[in-house]
């Protein structure tokens, strides 16, 4: 339960960073923090204390097993998040080359 609370606090830190920061790089980092806190929550959903890997063999009874579906979803989401972060950083770099700043307020003022 404590880990769920900590991952929720990490989510709140990321949301705070997105809402309060003006630097595009810091906003991208805050979005990454949000993504990883969600990944942690999803992985924790499938965790069972004392659980075993869900691999059955002949003659072995099914006991307490960990759910592999959230883990597979997190692996897929990590790949998608990596592509998203690469695209966001590419856009930030292009904006920096055009306007010479990462500050969102300055970019809104320049509009060119």
C-alpha positions in Angstrom: 0.0 0.0 0.0 2.9 2.4 0.8 4.3 1.9 -2.7 1.0 2.9 -4.3 1.0 6.1 -2.2 4.6 6.9 -3.2 3.8 6.3 -6.9 0.8 8.6 -6.5 3.0 11.2 -4.9 5.4 10.8 -7.8 2.5 11.4 -10.2 1.6 14.6 -8.3 5.2 15.8 -8.6 5.0 15.3 -12.3 1.7 17.1 -12.6 3.1 20.0 -10.5 6.1 20.2 -12.8 3.9 20.3 -16.0 1.6 23.0 -14.6 4.2 25.3 -13.0 7.4 25.1 -15.2 7.9 27.4 -18.2 11.0 25.6 -19.6 10.0 23.1 -22.3 12.8 20.6 -21.3 11.5 20.6 -17.7 7.9 20.0 -18.9 9.1 17.0 -20.9 11.0 15.7 -17.8 7.8 16.2 -15.8 5.8 14.3 -18.4 8.3 11.5 -18.1 7.9 11.4 -14.4 4.2 11.1 -14.8 4.6 8.2 -17.3 7.0 6.3 -15.0 4.7 6.7 -12.0 1.8 5.2 -14.1 4.1 2.4 -15.1 4.9 1.7 -11.5 1.2 1.6 -10.6 0.5 -0.8 -13.4 3.3 -3.1 -12.4 2.2 -3.1 -8.8 -1.4 -4.1 -9.8 -0.1 -7.5 -11.0 2.3 -8.0 -8.0 1.4 -10.7 -5.4 3.6 -11.0 -2.4 5.0 -14.5 -2.3 3.7 -15.2 -5.8 5.5 -17.3 -8.4 6.0 -16.8 -12.1 3.0 -18.0 -14.1 4.8 -20.9 -15.8 3.0 -24.2 -15.4 4.7 -27.5 -16.0 3.4 -31.1 -15.9 2.7 -32.2 -12.3 3.0 -28.7 -10.8 -0.2 -27.3 -9.2 -1.2 -23.7 -9.7 -0.6 -21.8 -6.5 -0.3 -18.1 -6.0 0.9 -16.6 -9.3 1.8 -13.2 -10.4 -0.4 -11.7 -13.1 1.8 -11.2 -16.3 -0.7 -8.9 -18.2 0.2 -5.6 -16.4 3.9 -6.3 -16.9 3.4 -6.9 -20.6 1.3 -3.7 -20.8 4.1 -1.7 -19.0 6.7 -3.0 -21.4 4.6 -1.9 -24.4 3.9 1.4 -22.8 7.6 2.0 -22.2 8.3 1.7 -25.9 5.5 4.1 -26.7 6.7 6.5 -24.0 10.2 6.4 -25.4 8.9 7.4 -28.9 6.7 10.1 -27.5 9.6 11.6 -25.4 11.9 11.5 -28.5 9.3 13.4 -30.5 8.7 15.9 -27.7 12.4 16.6 -27.4 12.7 16.9 -31.2 10.0 19.5 -31.2 11.6 21.4 -28.3 15.0 21.5 -30.1 13.3 22.7 -33.3 11.6 25.5 -31.3 14.9 26.4 -29.7 16.5 26.6 -33.1 13.7 28.9 -34.4 13.2 31.1 -31.3 16.5 30.7 -29.4 14.7 29.9 -26.1 13.0 27.1 -24.3 10.7 29.5 -22.3 7.1 29.0 -23.2 6.1 32.6 -22.5 8.8 34.0 -24.9 7.7 31.6 -27.6 4.1 32.7 -27.3 5.2 36.3 -27.5 7.3 35.8 -30.6 4.8 33.9 -32.8 6.7 33.9 -36.0 
